[in-house]
Amino acid sequence: MRLLSLLPAATEIVAALGAGDELVGISHDCDWPPDIADLPRVTRSALAGVGAGVGEADSSLEAAAIDELVRSHAAAGAPLFDLLSDEIASLCPDVIVTQCVCDVCAISEADVRALATRLSPVPRIVTMAGGTLDGVFQDIASVAAALERDAEGRAFVAGLRDRMRVVHERLRAARAPRPRVAVIEWEDPPFAAGHWVPELVHRAGGTDVLARAGDHSREIAPGAVEAAAPDVLVVAPCGYSLDASACSARTLLGRESWRWAHDLPVWALDANALLSRGGPRLIDGLETIARILHPSLFGVPAAGASRVHPASAPVPRSP
């Protein structure tokens, strides 16, 4: 099987299923697991100045400038990413994995299907479409089926569900209260995180005060975040590493419109590893949020999270 992955989540799924040696090409921003680093890159960013390789969102451009570039490209009907068609043709893929969740985050499904019709033989297209955890688990099953590894896929999803169950049962046994949580997916303009993030917060023992599971991420005013009265603020801009997220959180806190958040514990998360990608590491994200909200039950957060403000203070608890 010769498999081409056009998004990081798919690459992570393929590797987790033990099929990493069947990957013949990956997207420009695939960065996990580390042993895929030398595979051919068959996409690139079309946004000048944002970057064309791994970690593109950590560029020197400010969040507002990146947002403006994205909006101007969308208004002009221009693609945000380019498919390297000659490289793809030379790799002769049997299967191409793409997505239809967000055209801002990865190559659009329509562009992939249009290219596939020009290849010989025409490869099978697998489209990841999950916007909730159940949808992500179905995507894992779909990729496993394309790889003819259905049993491995079922076992892997069962293991992920078992980890979720452990968190749930510990929260239930402790009758843990649910802190109110606001998750910010972009700094300027601010966006509330949608898709699977509200579900991660809920299953981690919190209440997302800005979005519902399956909703699209949406722009939101700082005043609306304040009015939602969160107990905890989590900053995890889409596509950002932990260091970039922490920098973004500090920038937010430095603005007058976010002064109200100085009374809250503010956490930055490695969005790439824990929240942004619809793959298996979302469960790492769930466990990390559980540690943020309930350290007495789960221990302190691991390296993928950083407390930005204040340096030490108890997490407020809602009744």
Contacts in CASP RR format, 6 or more apart in sequence:
PFRMAT RR
TARGET T0000
AUTHOR 0000-0000-0000
METHOD contacts of the structure
MODEL  1
MRLLSLLPAATEIVAALGAGDELVGISHDCDWPPDIADLPRVTRSALAGV
GAGVGEADSSLEAAAIDELVRSHAAAGAPLFDLLSDEIASLCPDVIVTQC
VCDVCAISEADVRALATRLSPVPRIVTMAGGTLDGVFQDIASVAAALERD
AEGRAFVAGLRDRMRVVHERLRAARAPRPRVAVIEWEDPPFAAGHWVPEL
VHRAGGTDVLARAGDHSREIAPGAVEAAAPDVLVVAPCGYSLDASACSAR
TLLGRESWRWAHDLPVWALDANALLSRGGPRLIDGLETIARILHPSLFGV
PAAGASRVHPASAPVPRSP
1 19 0 8 1.000
1 22 0 8 1.000
1 94 0 8 1.000
1 95 0 8 1.000
1 147 0 8 1.000
1 148 0 8 1.000
2 22 0 8 1.000
2 24 0 8 1.000
2 91 0 8 1.000
2 92 0 8 1.000
2 93 0 8 1.000
2 94 0 8 1.000
2 95 0 8 1.000
3 14 0 8 1.000
3 19 0 8 1.000
3 22 0 8 1.000
3 23 0 8 1.000
3 24 0 8 1.000
3 25 0 8 1.000
3 93 0 8 1.000
3 94 0 8 1.000
3 95 0 8 1.000
3 96 0 8 1.000
3 97 0 8 1.000
3 146 0 8 1.000
3 147 0 8 1.000
4 23 0 8 1.000
4 24 0 8 1.000
4 25 0 8 1.000
4 26 0 8 1.000
4 42 0 8 1.000
4 88 0 8 1.000
4 91 0 8 1.000
4 93 0 8 1.000
4 95 0 8 1.000
4 96 0 8 1.000
4 97 0 8 1.000
4 123 0 8 1.000
5 11 0 8 1.000
5 14 0 8 1.000
5 23 0 8 1.000
5 25 0 8 1.000
5 26 0 8 1.000
5 27 0 8 1.000
5 30 0 8 1.000
5 97 0 8 1.000
6 26 0 8 1.000
6 27 0 8 1.000
6 42 0 8 1.000
6 43 0 8 1.000
6 83 0 8 1.000
6 96 0 8 1.000
6 97 0 8 1.000
6 98 0 8 1.000
6 99 0 8 1.000
6 106 0 8 1.000
6 107 0 8 1.000
6 112 0 8 1.000
7 27 0 8 1.000
7 30 0 8 1.000
7 97 0 8 1.000
7 98 0 8 1.000
7 99 0 8 1.000
7 105 0 8 1.000
7 106 0 8 1.000
7 107 0 8 1.000
7 128 0 8 1.000
7 277 0 8 1.000
8 27 0 8 1.000
8 29 0 8 1.000
8 30 0 8 1.000
8 31 0 8 1.000
8 32 0 8 1.000
8 272 0 8 1.000
8 277 0 8 1.000
9 99 0 8 1.000
9 128 0 8 1.000
9 136 0 8 1.000
9 139 0 8 1.000
9 277 0 8 1.000
9 278 0 8 1.000
9 279 0 8 1.000
10 97 0 8 1.000
10 98 0 8 1.000
10 99 0 8 1.000
10 128 0 8 1.000
10 143 0 8 1.000
11 23 0 8 1.000
11 26 0 8 1.000
11 27 0 8 1.000
11 30 0 8 1.000
11 32 0 8 1.000
11 36 0 8 1.000
12 32 0 8 1.000
12 33 0 8 1.000
12 277 0 8 1.000
12 279 0 8 1.000
12 280 0 8 1.000
12 281 0 8 1.000
13 139 0 8 1.000
13 140 0 8 1.000
13 143 0 8 1.000
13 144 0 8 1.000
13 279 0 8 1.000
13 280 0 8 1.000
14 20 0 8 1.000
14 22 0 8 1.000
14 23 0 8 1.000
14 97 0 8 1.000
14 143 0 8 1.000
14 147 0 8 1.000
15 23 0 8 1.000
15 32 0 8 1.000
15 33 0 8 1.000
15 35 0 8 1.000
15 36 0 8 1.000
16 156 0 8 1.000
16 280 0 8 1.000
17 140 0 8 1.000
17 143 0 8 1.000
17 144 0 8 1.000
17 147 0 8 1.000
17 149 0 8 1.000
17 152 0 8 1.000
17 153 0 8 1.000
17 156 0 8 1.000
18 149 0 8 1.000
18 152 0 8 1.000
19 147 0 8 1.000
19 149 0 8 1.000
20 36 0 8 1.000
22 147 0 8 1.000
23 36 0 8 1.000
23 39 0 8 1.000
24 39 0 8 1.000
24 40 0 8 1.000
24 91 0 8 1.000
24 92 0 8 1.000
24 93 0 8 1.000
25 39 0 8 1.000
25 40 0 8 1.000
25 41 0 8 1.000
25 42 0 8 1.000
25 91 0 8 1.000
25 93 0 8 1.000
26 36 0 8 1.000
26 39 0 8 1.000
26 40 0 8 1.000
26 41 0 8 1.000
26 42 0 8 1.000
27 41 0 8 1.000
27 42 0 8 1.000
27 43 0 8 1.000
27 106 0 8 1.000
27 107 0 8 1.000
28 41 0 8 1.000
28 43 0 8 1.000
28 44 0 8 1.000
28 45 0 8 1.000
28 52 0 8 1.000
28 53 0 8 1.000
28 54 0 8 1.000
28 56 0 8 1.000
28 81 0 8 1.000
29 43 0 8 1.000
29 53 0 8 1.000
29 54 0 8 1.000
29 55 0 8 1.000
29 56 0 8 1.000
29 239 0 8 1.000
30 36 0 8 1.000
30 39 0 8 1.000
30 41 0 8 1.000
30 54 0 8 1.000
31 37 0 8 1.000
31 54 0 8 1.000
31 55 0 8 1.000
31 272 0 8 1.000
32 272 0 8 1.000
32 273 0 8 1.000
32 281 0 8 1.000
40 87 0 8 1.000
40 91 0 8 1.000
41 53 0 8 1.000
41 84 0 8 1.000
42 83 0 8 1.000
42 84 0 8 1.000
42 87 0 8 1.000
42 88 0 8 1.000
42 91 0 8 1.000
43 81 0 8 1.000
43 82 0 8 1.000
43 83 0 8 1.000
43 84 0 8 1.000
43 106 0 8 1.000
43 107 0 8 1.000
44 52 0 8 1.000
44 53 0 8 1.000
44 81 0 8 1.000
44 82 0 8 1.000
44 84 0 8 1.000
45 51 0 8 1.000
45 52 0 8 1.000
45 53 0 8 1.000
45 56 0 8 1.000
45 80 0 8 1.000
45 81 0 8 1.000
45 82 0 8 1.000
46 73 0 8 1.000
46 78 0 8 1.000
46 79 0 8 1.000
46 80 0 8 1.000
46 81 0 8 1.000
46 82 0 8 1.000
47 66 0 8 1.000
47 69 0 8 1.000
47 70 0 8 1.000
47 73 0 8 1.000
47 80 0 8 1.000
48 69 0 8 1.000
49 59 0 8 1.000
49 61 0 8 1.000
50 56 0 8 1.000
50 57 0 8 1.000
50 59 0 8 1.000
50 61 0 8 1.000
50 66 0 8 1.000
50 69 0 8 1.000
51 59 0 8 1.000
55 239 0 8 1.000
55 241 0 8 1.000
55 272 0 8 1.000
56 239 0 8 1.000
57 66 0 8 1.000
57 237 0 8 1.000
57 238 0 8 1.000
57 239 0 8 1.000
57 240 0 8 1.000
57 244 0 8 1.000
58 240 0 8 1.000
58 241 0 8 1.000
58 243 0 8 1.000
58 244 0 8 1.000
59 66 0 8 1.000
61 69 0 8 1.000
62 188 0 8 1.000
63 186 0 8 1.000
63 187 0 8 1.000
63 188 0 8 1.000
63 237 0 8 1.000
63 248 0 8 1.000
63 251 0 8 1.000
64 188 0 8 1.000
64 189 0 8 1.000
67 186 0 8 1.000
67 188 0 8 1.000
67 189 0 8 1.000
70 80 0 8 1.000
70 104 0 8 1.000
73 79 0 8 1.000
73 80 0 8 1.000
74 80 0 8 1.000
74 104 0 8 1.000
79 108 0 8 1.000
79 111 0 8 1.000
80 103 0 8 1.000
80 104 0 8 1.000
81 106 0 8 1.000
81 107 0 8 1.000
81 108 0 8 1.000
83 107 0 8 1.000
83 111 0 8 1.000
83 112 0 8 1.000
83 115 0 8 1.000
85 115 0 8 1.000
85 118 0 8 1.000
88 96 0 8 1.000
88 115 0 8 1.000
88 119 0 8 1.000
89 118 0 8 1.000
89 119 0 8 1.000
92 119 0 8 1.000
93 119 0 8 1.000
93 123 0 8 1.000
94 123 0 8 1.000
94 124 0 8 1.000
95 123 0 8 1.000
95 124 0 8 1.000
95 125 0 8 1.000
95 126 0 8 1.000
95 146 0 8 1.000
95 147 0 8 1.000
96 112 0 8 1.000
96 116 0 8 1.000
96 123 0 8 1.000
96 124 0 8 1.000
96 125 0 8 1.000
96 126 0 8 1.000
97 126 0 8 1.000
97 127 0 8 1.000
97 128 0 8 1.000
97 143 0 8 1.000
97 146 0 8 1.000
98 106 0 8 1.000
98 107 0 8 1.000
98 108 0 8 1.000
98 109 0 8 1.000
98 112 0 8 1.000
98 125 0 8 1.000
98 126 0 8 1.000
98 127 0 8 1.000
98 128 0 8 1.000
99 105 0 8 1.000
99 106 0 8 1.000
99 107 0 8 1.000
99 109 0 8 1.000
99 127 0 8 1.000
99 128 0 8 1.000
99 129 0 8 1.000
100 108 0 8 1.000
100 109 0 8 1.000
100 127 0 8 1.000
100 128 0 8 1.000
100 129 0 8 1.000
101 128 0 8 1.000
101 129 0 8 1.000
101 130 0 8 1.000
101 131 0 8 1.000
101 195 0 8 1.000
101 278 0 8 1.000
104 238 0 8 1.000
105 238 0 8 1.000
105 239 0 8 1.000
105 276 0 8 1.000
109 125 0 8 1.000
109 127 0 8 1.000
112 125 0 8 1.000
113 125 0 8 1.000
116 122 0 8 1.000
116 123 0 8 1.000
116 125 0 8 1.000
124 146 0 8 1.000
126 142 0 8 1.000
126 143 0 8 1.000
126 146 0 8 1.000
128 139 0 8 1.000
128 142 0 8 1.000
128 143 0 8 1.000
128 278 0 8 1.000
129 135 0 8 1.000
129 139 0 8 1.000
130 136 0 8 1.000
130 138 0 8 1.000
130 139 0 8 1.000
130 195 0 8 1.000
130 196 0 8 1.000
130 278 0 8 1.000
131 195 0 8 1.000
131 196 0 8 1.000
131 214 0 8 1.000
131 278 0 8 1.000
132 195 0 8 1.000
132 196 0 8 1.000
132 199 0 8 1.000
132 213 0 8 1.000
132 214 0 8 1.000
133 164 0 8 1.000
133 196 0 8 1.000
133 199 0 8 1.000
133 200 0 8 1.000
133 203 0 8 1.000
133 213 0 8 1.000
133 282 0 8 1.000
136 196 0 8 1.000
136 278 0 8 1.000
136 279 0 8 1.000
136 282 0 8 1.000
137 157 0 8 1.000
137 160 0 8 1.000
137 161 0 8 1.000
139 278 0 8 1.000
139 279 0 8 1.000
140 153 0 8 1.000
140 156 0 8 1.000
140 157 0 8 1.000
140 279 0 8 1.000
140 280 0 8 1.000
141 150 0 8 1.000
141 153 0 8 1.000
141 154 0 8 1.000
141 157 0 8 1.000
144 150 0 8 1.000
144 152 0 8 1.000
144 153 0 8 1.000
144 154 0 8 1.000
144 156 0 8 1.000
156 280 0 8 1.000
160 280 0 8 1.000
160 283 0 8 1.000
163 283 0 8 1.000
163 286 0 8 1.000
163 287 0 8 1.000
164 203 0 8 1.000
164 283 0 8 1.000
164 286 0 8 1.000
167 203 0 8 1.000
167 204 0 8 1.000
167 205 0 8 1.000
167 286 0 8 1.000
167 287 0 8 1.000
167 290 0 8 1.000
167 298 0 8 1.000
168 203 0 8 1.000
170 297 0 8 1.000
170 298 0 8 1.000
171 205 0 8 1.000
171 290 0 8 1.000
171 294 0 8 1.000
171 297 0 8 1.000
174 294 0 8 1.000
174 297 0 8 1.000
176 205 0 8 1.000
176 294 0 8 1.000
176 297 0 8 1.000
177 317 0 8 1.000
177 318 0 8 1.000
177 319 0 8 1.000
178 205 0 8 1.000
178 206 0 8 1.000
178 207 0 8 1.000
178 318 0 8 1.000
179 205 0 8 1.000
179 206 0 8 1.000
179 207 0 8 1.000
179 231 0 8 1.000
179 232 0 8 1.000
179 293 0 8 1.000
179 315 0 8 1.000
179 316 0 8 1.000
179 317 0 8 1.000
179 318 0 8 1.000
180 206 0 8 1.000
180 207 0 8 1.000
180 209 0 8 1.000
180 228 0 8 1.000
180 229 0 8 1.000
180 230 0 8 1.000
180 231 0 8 1.000
180 232 0 8 1.000
180 318 0 8 1.000
181 201 0 8 1.000
181 206 0 8 1.000
181 207 0 8 1.000
181 208 0 8 1.000
181 209 0 8 1.000
181 230 0 8 1.000
181 231 0 8 1.000
181 232 0 8 1.000
181 233 0 8 1.000
181 234 0 8 1.000
181 289 0 8 1.000
181 293 0 8 1.000
182 192 0 8 1.000
182 208 0 8 1.000
182 209 0 8 1.000
182 210 0 8 1.000
182 225 0 8 1.000
182 228 0 8 1.000
182 230 0 8 1.000
182 232 0 8 1.000
182 233 0 8 1.000
182 234 0 8 1.000
183 192 0 8 1.000
183 193 0 8 1.000
183 194 0 8 1.000
183 197 0 8 1.000
183 198 0 8 1.000
183 201 0 8 1.000
183 208 0 8 1.000
183 210 0 8 1.000
183 211 0 8 1.000
183 234 0 8 1.000
183 235 0 8 1.000
183 236 0 8 1.000
183 275 0 8 1.000
184 190 0 8 1.000
184 191 0 8 1.000
184 192 0 8 1.000
184 193 0 8 1.000
184 225 0 8 1.000
184 233 0 8 1.000
184 234 0 8 1.000
184 235 0 8 1.000
184 236 0 8 1.000
184 237 0 8 1.000
184 252 0 8 1.000
185 191 0 8 1.000
185 192 0 8 1.000
185 193 0 8 1.000
185 194 0 8 1.000
185 197 0 8 1.000
185 217 0 8 1.000
185 236 0 8 1.000
185 237 0 8 1.000
185 238 0 8 1.000
185 271 0 8 1.000
185 275 0 8 1.000
186 217 0 8 1.000
186 237 0 8 1.000
186 238 0 8 1.000
187 235 0 8 1.000
187 237 0 8 1.000
187 248 0 8 1.000
187 251 0 8 1.000
187 252 0 8 1.000
188 251 0 8 1.000
189 219 0 8 1.000
190 219 0 8 1.000
190 220 0 8 1.000
190 221 0 8 1.000
190 222 0 8 1.000
190 225 0 8 1.000
190 252 0 8 1.000
191 217 0 8 1.000
191 218 0 8 1.000
191 219 0 8 1.000
191 220 0 8 1.000
192 210 0 8 1.000
192 211 0 8 1.000
192 217 0 8 1.000
192 218 0 8 1.000
192 220 0 8 1.000
192 225 0 8 1.000
193 210 0 8 1.000
193 211 0 8 1.000
193 217 0 8 1.000
193 236 0 8 1.000
193 275 0 8 1.000
194 211 0 8 1.000
194 212 0 8 1.000
194 213 0 8 1.000
194 214 0 8 1.000
194 215 0 8 1.000
194 216 0 8 1.000
194 217 0 8 1.000
194 218 0 8 1.000
195 213 0 8 1.000
195 214 0 8 1.000
195 215 0 8 1.000
195 216 0 8 1.000
195 217 0 8 1.000
195 278 0 8 1.000
196 213 0 8 1.000
196 214 0 8 1.000
196 278 0 8 1.000
196 282 0 8 1.000
197 208 0 8 1.000
197 211 0 8 1.000
197 275 0 8 1.000
198 208 0 8 1.000
198 210 0 8 1.000
198 211 0 8 1.000
198 212 0 8 1.000
198 213 0 8 1.000
198 214 0 8 1.000
198 215 0 8 1.000
199 213 0 8 1.000
199 214 0 8 1.000
200 275 0 8 1.000
200 282 0 8 1.000
200 285 0 8 1.000
200 286 0 8 1.000
200 289 0 8 1.000
201 207 0 8 1.000
201 208 0 8 1.000
201 289 0 8 1.000
202 208 0 8 1.000
202 213 0 8 1.000
203 286 0 8 1.000
204 285 0 8 1.000
204 286 0 8 1.000
204 287 0 8 1.000
204 289 0 8 1.000
204 290 0 8 1.000
204 292 0 8 1.000
204 293 0 8 1.000
204 294 0 8 1.000
205 289 0 8 1.000
205 290 0 8 1.000
205 293 0 8 1.000
205 294 0 8 1.000
206 289 0 8 1.000
206 293 0 8 1.000
207 318 0 8 1.000
209 228 0 8 1.000
209 229 0 8 1.000
209 230 0 8 1.000
210 220 0 8 1.000
210 225 0 8 1.000
210 228 0 8 1.000
211 217 0 8 1.000
211 218 0 8 1.000
217 238 0 8 1.000
222 255 0 8 1.000
222 257 0 8 1.000
222 258 0 8 1.000
223 257 0 8 1.000
223 260 0 8 1.000
225 233 0 8 1.000
225 261 0 8 1.000
226 260 0 8 1.000
226 261 0 8 1.000
230 264 0 8 1.000
231 264 0 8 1.000
231 265 0 8 1.000
231 315 0 8 1.000
231 316 0 8 1.000
231 317 0 8 1.000
231 318 0 8 1.000
232 264 0 8 1.000
232 265 0 8 1.000
232 266 0 8 1.000
232 267 0 8 1.000
232 292 0 8 1.000
232 293 0 8 1.000
232 315 0 8 1.000
232 316 0 8 1.000
233 249 0 8 1.000
233 261 0 8 1.000
233 264 0 8 1.000
233 265 0 8 1.000
233 266 0 8 1.000
233 267 0 8 1.000
234 266 0 8 1.000
234 267 0 8 1.000
234 268 0 8 1.000
234 269 0 8 1.000
234 289 0 8 1.000
234 292 0 8 1.000
235 245 0 8 1.000
235 246 0 8 1.000
235 248 0 8 1.000
235 249 0 8 1.000
235 252 0 8 1.000
235 266 0 8 1.000
235 267 0 8 1.000
235 268 0 8 1.000
235 269 0 8 1.000
235 308 0 8 1.000
236 245 0 8 1.000
236 268 0 8 1.000
236 269 0 8 1.000
236 270 0 8 1.000
236 271 0 8 1.000
236 274 0 8 1.000
236 275 0 8 1.000
236 276 0 8 1.000
237 244 0 8 1.000
237 245 0 8 1.000
237 248 0 8 1.000
237 271 0 8 1.000
238 271 0 8 1.000
238 276 0 8 1.000
239 271 0 8 1.000
239 272 0 8 1.000
239 276 0 8 1.000
240 248 0 8 1.000
240 270 0 8 1.000
240 271 0 8 1.000
240 272 0 8 1.000
240 276 0 8 1.000
241 270 0 8 1.000
241 271 0 8 1.000
241 272 0 8 1.000
242 268 0 8 1.000
242 269 0 8 1.000
242 270 0 8 1.000
242 273 0 8 1.000
242 303 0 8 1.000
242 304 0 8 1.000
242 305 0 8 1.000
242 306 0 8 1.000
245 268 0 8 1.000
245 269 0 8 1.000
245 270 0 8 1.000
245 271 0 8 1.000
245 306 0 8 1.000
246 268 0 8 1.000
246 306 0 8 1.000
246 308 0 8 1.000
248 268 0 8 1.000
249 266 0 8 1.000
249 267 0 8 1.000
249 268 0 8 1.000
249 308 0 8 1.000
249 309 0 8 1.000
250 308 0 8 1.000
250 309 0 8 1.000
252 258 0 8 1.000
252 261 0 8 1.000
253 261 0 8 1.000
253 262 0 8 1.000
253 266 0 8 1.000
253 308 0 8 1.000
253 309 0 8 1.000
261 309 0 8 1.000
262 309 0 8 1.000
264 309 0 8 1.000
264 316 0 8 1.000
265 307 0 8 1.000
265 309 0 8 1.000
265 310 0 8 1.000
265 313 0 8 1.000
265 315 0 8 1.000
265 316 0 8 1.000
266 307 0 8 1.000
266 308 0 8 1.000
266 309 0 8 1.000
267 292 0 8 1.000
267 301 0 8 1.000
267 305 0 8 1.000
267 306 0 8 1.000
267 307 0 8 1.000
267 308 0 8 1.000
268 305 0 8 1.000
268 306 0 8 1.000
268 308 0 8 1.000
269 275 0 8 1.000
269 285 0 8 1.000
269 288 0 8 1.000
269 304 0 8 1.000
269 305 0 8 1.000
269 306 0 8 1.000
270 304 0 8 1.000
270 305 0 8 1.000
273 281 0 8 1.000
273 284 0 8 1.000
273 285 0 8 1.000
273 304 0 8 1.000
274 281 0 8 1.000
274 282 0 8 1.000
274 284 0 8 1.000
274 285 0 8 1.000
274 288 0 8 1.000
274 304 0 8 1.000
274 305 0 8 1.000
275 282 0 8 1.000
275 285 0 8 1.000
287 298 0 8 1.000
288 301 0 8 1.000
288 302 0 8 1.000
288 304 0 8 1.000
288 305 0 8 1.000
290 297 0 8 1.000
290 298 0 8 1.000
291 298 0 8 1.000
291 299 0 8 1.000
291 300 0 8 1.000
291 301 0 8 1.000
291 302 0 8 1.000
291 305 0 8 1.000
292 301 0 8 1.000
292 305 0 8 1.000
292 315 0 8 1.000
293 315 0 8 1.000
295 301 0 8 1.000
295 315 0 8 1.000
301 307 0 8 1.000
END
